[in-house]
Amino acid sequence: EAKTATHNPAHLITMLFDKACVLLRQASESLSHDETVGFDDSTTHALQIIMALRGVLDMEQGGEVAASLYETYTAIAASLFKAKSDRNAESIDKLYTAMSELREAWQSIS
């Protein structure tokens, strides 16, 4: 709560991306060590963050940018769900790259 009270919304979004990226790295590591519980926990938490990011978009005032982000977050969530189901390390790594690029974009505006 202290962090949410002292940071601007763009910085909070960046923090969510930071955590999602950490979780995707953890998922990849867990998968490489055949740690099913760690993999499932990390991917589930990352998916929750992505859905939360999608859920806070202001679709009325955000215009085309919000609509584009909504579609992007939806595609990432669907891909993560499939990668989780398939236990696909390559897909997890690609999702990490996508989330890292989005994180960098948010960092540049926060």
N, C-alpha and C positions, 0 to 999 in steps of 0.2 A: 504494500500500500504506500509506503514511503516513496518508492521509486515512481509510482504512477502520479503522485502528488507533485513531484519536483521536476519531472521531465515533460517536454512537449510531446504531442502525439506522434510526430514523425520519429522522434528518438525512441519512443516505446515500440513502434513498429519495427525499427531497426533491431531492437533488443529481441523481439520475437523471431526475426529472421536469424539472428545470431544463435538463438537456442535451437531453432529448427535445423540449422546447419550442423551444430554440434550433435544433435540427435541422429541426423542422417549419417554422419561419420561413425557414431557409435553403432548404428545399425549395420553398417558395412563391416566394421571390426567384429561385431558379434557374429555376423554371418560367416566371416572367414574362419572364426574359431568354433563354428557350429554351436553357438550359444543361443538356443531357440528363444528362451525367455527374454534375454537381453535384446535380441532382434525384435521380437514382438512388442516389447515395451517401448523401445526407441521409435519404431515405425508408427505405433499407435499414437504416441505423444506428438510426433512430428505432424501426423495427419490432423490431429486436433488443433495444432497451431495454424496449419494452413487453412482449415475450415474457419477458424476464428478470424484470421486475416480477411477471408472472403466475407465473413459475416459483418465486419465493421465498416465495409465500404459504404459510402454515402452515394447511393445510386441516383438520387434525385439531383444533387448538386455536383456530383462528380463527372457527369457527362460521359464522353467517349472514353476518357481515361479510366473511370471507374468500371465501365462496361468491359473494357479490355482487360483490366486487372481481374475482374470477376471470371472471365473466360480463362485467363491464365491460371488462376488459383484452382478453378474447377479441373482443368487439364492436369495440373500437377497433382491434385488430390486423387484423381482417377488413376494416374500413372503410379502413384505411390501405393494405392490400394492393390493394384495389379502386381507391382514389384514385391509387395509384402506377401501376397498370396503365392506368387511363383518363387519367392526367395531368390530374386534375381539381383545379384551384386552389381552387374553392369548398369542396370536400370537405376539402382539406388545411387550409384556414382554420377549418373547423368542428372538425376534429380538434385543431387548436391550442387552440381555445377549451375543448374538453373536457379536454385535458391540463392546461391552465392552471388550470381549476377543481379538478381533482384535486390539482395541485401546491399550491394554496392550502390545501386541506384538510389535506394532509400537513404543510405549514408550520405550521399552527395547532396540531398535536399534537407537533411536534418541538421 
